[in-house]
């Protein structure tokens, strides 16, 4: 997996530059930048046991990089039709994680069971993320759009349900991403299914 090593080095270089940008311009995001650097290193070593296809490896690295980029470039303040970048990020994460878990599990399980387990694993990881946000905000007094707090940079005048019920909608967007990944996986399963005679 020499490709994966090179891709990890590129991702770590980008994340290191984002950490430097955090240090000099947005120190409130240093924790997030350090966390995604460590997460990338952990992912590299865990993935060696999973043997993901290149597309899955790249998708995970892109999603990891999207978070600090969104923080530093204020994407968390953007919204379209009342849907903010945070919800886009949760959708993308749910989609990516389900596809990647499915690619790993289909080697070990039947395709149908693999997709069910992949969705459940994705929703479990998403729930852990929401618990971390809750603990960070409620008990560690971390505020703002970090992965250790609930919230985003949307204007205070935007008071729709997506903002009011942030945790629930984050989990719903994780689920929507997972469902789209399920459709993609079902299409792949159908495409590779041998016709019965």
N, C-alpha and C positions, 0 to 999 in steps of 0.2 A: 504494500500500500504506500509506495513512494509518493504517489499523487497526493494522498491524504496528508502526508507529512509536509509537503510543499504548500498545500492549501492552508494547513494550520499555521505555518510560518507567515504566510501572507495575511491571514486573519489576525494573528497576534500582532503583526506590525501595524495593521490598521487600528486595532484596539489600543495599542500602546500610544499611537498618535492621538486617539480620542481621549485617552487618559491624560496626556499632556495638555490637550485643549481644556479638559475639565480643571486641571490644576491651575492653569493660567487665567481661564475665562469664566468657568462655572464650577467653583469648588464644591458647591452643594451636590454635584453629581460624581464626586470622586469615588464614593462607596460603590455606586453602580458600575463605574468603569473598572475598578479593581475586581468586582464580582464577576463581570463578564470575561475578563482576562482569565481568571481562575476557572470559570466554567468552561471556557474553550480548551484549556489544558486538560481538565477532567474529561471532557467529551472526547478529546483525541485518544486518551488511554482507554476509556470505556469502549469506544468504537472499535478498537482493535479486536475485542472479543465479539463484537456484533458483526463485523465485516459488511458494512453498509455499501451499497452501490455508490458510485461517485456522485450521482444526482442527489441522493439522500444526504450525503456528507456536506455537499455544497449548500443545500437548502437549510440545514441546521446552522451552518456558519453565517449565512445571510440573515437568518432570523436573530441570531445572537447579536450581530452587528447593528441590526435595525433599532434596537433599544437605545444604546448610547447615542447613535446618530439622531434619533428622534428627540432625545433630551437636549443635546447640544444645539441642534438647529431649530428648536422650539416647535417641532412637528406636533408635540402633544397639545399645542394651542390651536391646531388646525382642525376644522370639522367641515363636513359636507352634509347638507340636509340633517344637521343635528347629530351626525355620527362623527365622533372624534377619532384621531389617530390611535388613541388607546384601544378603541374597539377594533379598528383595522389590525392593530398589532395582535390582539387576542385571536381574531379570526385567522390571521396568517400563522400564528403559533399553533393553534388547534389543527389547522390543515396540515402543516409541516410535520408536527409530532405524530399525527395519526398515520400519515404516509410512511414516515420513517419507521415507526413501530411495526406497521404492517409489513414493510419490506424485510424487517428482521424476523418477525414471527412467522411469516409464511413458509420459511425454511423448516420450521419446527412443528407447525400446526396446520390443520386443514384451512383452506382459504377463508371459509365463513367464520370459523372460530378465531382465526388470526385477526380478522377485522373487528370482531366484537371485543376481543382483548385489547387491541390497539386503541379503540375508542375509549374503553374503560381506563386504560393506562393514561391516556391524554387527559381525560377529565380528572383523574386523580392528581396528576402533576399540576393541573390548573387550580384545583382546590387547595393544594399545598401553597401555591403562589398567593392565593387570596388570603390564606391564614397568615402567611408571612407579612403581607401588607397590613392586615388587621393588627397584628402584634406590634409591628413597627410604628404604626400611627397611634394606637391606643395606649401602649405601655412604654414605648421608647421615645415617644413624642417626635417622631420623624414626620415631617410634613412635605407636601409637594408631590410632583410626578416621578417619584423614584420607585424602584421595584420593592422598596421597603416601606411603602406608604400607599394608602388609597388616594386617588385623585389624579388630576392632570392639570394642564395649563389653560383649560377652556375658560372663556370669559365668565365672570360671575353672573352676568345677565342671562347666560344660557342655563335655564333651569328645567330642562326636560327630564324625563324619567331615566334616560341613559346616564345622566349625571347624578340624579338623586339616588338611584339604586345601582351605583357603580359596580359593586361586587357581584350582584346577581347578573347584571348585563355582561360583565366580563366573562362569567361562566357560560352564559348563553352564547356569546360570540365564540368562545372556545368550542362549544357544542356544534354551532353552525359550521365552523371550520372543519370539525371532525366529520360532520355529515357530508360535506362536499368531498372530503377525502374518501369517505365510504363509497360515494358514487364513482369517483375516479378509480378506486380499487376494484369495485364491482365490474366496471368497464374493462379493466385490465384482466381480471379473472375470466370474464366472458370471452375476451379476445384470445386468450391463451388456452381456453378450454377446447379439448379435442372433440370434434363432432362424433356423436354416437351413431353406429350403423344399425 
